[in-house]
Amino acid sequence: MASFDKAIAKVLQYEGGYVFNPADPGGETKYGISKRSYPAYNIKNISLDTAKTLYKLDFWPLIKGDEIKSQKIANNLLDFAVNAGPKAAIKVVQKRLTVAADGICGPQTIAAINQEPPDALNKRLVQERICFYFSCVEVDRKKECFLKGWIKRASEFV
């Protein structure tokens, strides 16, 4: 089964120091932890250990990371969940697997993920992530400044 420590190490290659970009609807962000999602936290001073704990408690269980057989898929899905939100990431993979796209990673979703050849699913997930990012920009042109980085980030999971 996939390891949280390996997956979060991959995510943290892309989620680094403190950022406050006015175009980012998440507001202040550090290690990918946003003020919008965690309003009670002092984002500028959040520690790496706290960020990892939040990911382990609030993201990893939603993608059922401990039940995913492929580390590649777990890495990609956790990164997508951090970048786009767990529900959006799960819906994208569910649509690709032709499982009911409810945004909840239940037994059918996990079974479908684990039955797919990991390399093929991983490539398809990268493609779907890129399509998702283009659709985000179509809905909100202010997010266009993030598109190149999102595509690069997703592509690095192939």
C-alpha positions as CSV (number, residue, x, y, z in Angstrom):
1,M,0.0,0.0,0.0
2,A,1.0,3.6,-0.5
3,S,3.0,5.5,2.0
4,F,1.9,9.0,3.2
5,D,5.5,10.0,3.9
6,K,6.5,9.3,0.3
7,A,3.4,11.0,-1.1
8,I,3.8,14.2,1.0
9,A,7.5,14.4,0.2
10,K,6.4,14.6,-3.5
11,V,3.8,17.2,-2.8
12,L,6.2,19.4,-0.8
13,Q,8.5,19.6,-3.9
14,Y,5.8,21.9,-5.2
15,E,4.4,23.5,-2.1
16,G,7.0,25.6,-0.4
17,G,7.3,28.8,1.4
18,Y,4.9,31.6,2.2
19,V,2.9,33.1,-0.7
20,F,0.2,35.7,-0.8
21,N,-1.0,36.1,-4.5
22,P,-4.1,38.2,-4.8
23,A,-5.2,36.0,-7.8
24,D,-5.2,32.9,-5.5
25,P,-8.7,32.3,-4.1
26,G,-7.0,30.5,-1.2
27,G,-5.4,33.7,0.0
28,E,-2.2,33.3,2.1
29,T,-0.6,30.0,1.6
30,K,2.4,28.2,3.0
31,Y,3.3,24.6,2.3
32,G,0.1,24.5,0.3
33,I,-2.0,25.2,3.4
34,S,-4.3,28.1,2.7
35,K,-5.9,30.7,4.9
36,R,-9.2,30.0,3.2
37,S,-9.2,26.4,4.2
38,Y,-7.6,27.0,7.6
39,P,-8.7,30.4,8.8
40,A,-7.8,29.8,12.5
41,Y,-4.1,29.3,11.6
42,N,-1.4,31.9,11.3
43,I,-0.4,30.8,7.8
44,K,2.7,32.9,7.6
45,N,4.1,31.1,10.7
46,I,2.8,27.6,10.2
47,S,5.5,25.0,10.6
48,L,6.2,22.2,8.1
49,D,5.3,19.6,10.8
50,T,1.9,21.2,11.3
51,A,1.3,21.3,7.5
52,K,2.2,17.6,7.2
53,T,-0.1,16.8,10.1
54,L,-3.0,18.7,8.4
55,Y,-2.4,16.8,5.2
56,K,-2.3,13.5,7.0
57,L,-5.6,14.2,8.9
58,D,-7.6,16.2,6.3
59,F,-6.4,15.0,2.8
60,W,-4.9,11.5,3.0
61,P,-8.0,9.9,4.5
62,L,-10.3,11.5,1.9
63,I,-8.3,10.0,-1.0
64,K,-8.0,6.7,1.0
65,G,-4.3,6.9,0.5
66,D,-3.6,3.9,2.8
67,E,-5.8,1.7,0.5
68,I,-4.2,2.7,-2.8
69,K,-1.8,0.0,-4.0
70,S,0.3,2.2,-6.3
71,Q,2.6,4.8,-4.8
72,K,2.6,6.7,-8.1
73,I,-1.2,7.0,-8.1
74,A,-1.3,8.0,-4.4
75,N,1.4,10.6,-5.0
76,N,-0.5,12.0,-8.0
77,L,-3.9,11.9,-6.4
78,L,-2.6,13.6,-3.1
79,D,-0.9,16.3,-5.1
80,F,-4.0,16.9,-7.1
81,A,-6.1,17.0,-4.0
82,V,-3.8,19.5,-2.4
83,N,-3.8,21.7,-5.5
84,A,-7.5,21.5,-6.5
85,G,-9.2,20.1,-3.4
86,P,-9.9,16.5,-2.5
87,K,-13.5,16.4,-3.8
88,A,-12.5,17.8,-7.2
89,A,-9.5,15.4,-7.5
90,I,-11.6,12.4,-6.6
91,K,-14.4,13.4,-9.0
92,V,-11.8,13.7,-11.8
93,V,-10.4,10.2,-11.2
94,Q,-13.9,8.8,-10.8
95,K,-15.0,10.1,-14.2
96,R,-11.9,8.6,-15.7
97,L,-12.7,5.2,-14.1
98,T,-16.4,5.4,-15.0
99,V,-17.3,5.2,-11.3
100,A,-20.1,7.4,-10.0
101,A,-18.5,10.8,-9.7
102,D,-19.7,11.9,-6.3
103,G,-16.3,13.2,-5.0
104,I,-16.2,10.5,-2.3
105,C,-13.5,7.9,-2.4
106,G,-15.4,4.9,-1.3
107,P,-15.0,1.1,-1.8
108,Q,-16.0,1.2,-5.5
109,T,-13.6,4.0,-6.3
110,I,-10.7,2.3,-4.5
111,A,-11.4,-1.0,-6.1
112,A,-11.4,0.7,-9.6
113,I,-8.2,2.5,-8.8
114,N,-6.4,-0.6,-7.7
115,Q,-7.7,-2.7,-10.6
116,E,-6.3,-0.3,-13.3
117,P,-2.7,-0.8,-14.5
118,P,-1.0,2.0,-12.5
119,D,1.1,3.5,-15.3
120,A,-1.8,3.8,-17.6
121,L,-4.1,5.3,-14.9
122,N,-1.3,7.6,-13.9
123,K,-0.9,9.0,-17.4
124,R,-4.7,9.4,-17.8
125,L,-4.9,11.2,-14.4
126,V,-2.2,13.6,-15.6
127,Q,-4.2,14.3,-18.7
128,E,-7.4,14.8,-16.8
129,R,-5.6,17.1,-14.4
130,I,-4.5,19.3,-17.3
131,C,-8.0,19.4,-18.7
132,F,-9.3,20.3,-15.3
133,Y,-6.9,23.2,-15.0
134,F,-7.9,24.5,-18.5
135,S,-11.5,24.4,-17.4
136,C,-10.7,26.4,-14.2
137,V,-9.1,29.1,-16.4
138,E,-12.2,29.1,-18.7
139,V,-14.4,29.7,-15.7
140,D,-12.1,32.4,-14.1
141,R,-9.6,34.1,-16.4
142,K,-7.8,35.5,-13.3
143,K,-6.4,32.0,-12.7
144,E,-4.6,32.0,-16.1
145,C,-1.4,33.2,-14.3
146,F,-1.3,29.7,-12.6
147,L,-2.0,27.6,-15.7
148,K,1.6,27.1,-16.9
149,G,2.7,26.1,-13.4
150,W,-0.2,23.7,-12.9
151,I,0.5,22.0,-16.2
152,K,4.2,21.6,-15.5
153,R,3.4,20.3,-12.0
154,A,0.9,17.7,-13.3
155,S,3.2,16.7,-16.1
156,E,5.9,15.8,-13.7
157,F,3.8,12.9,-12.3
158,V,4.1,10.9,-15.6
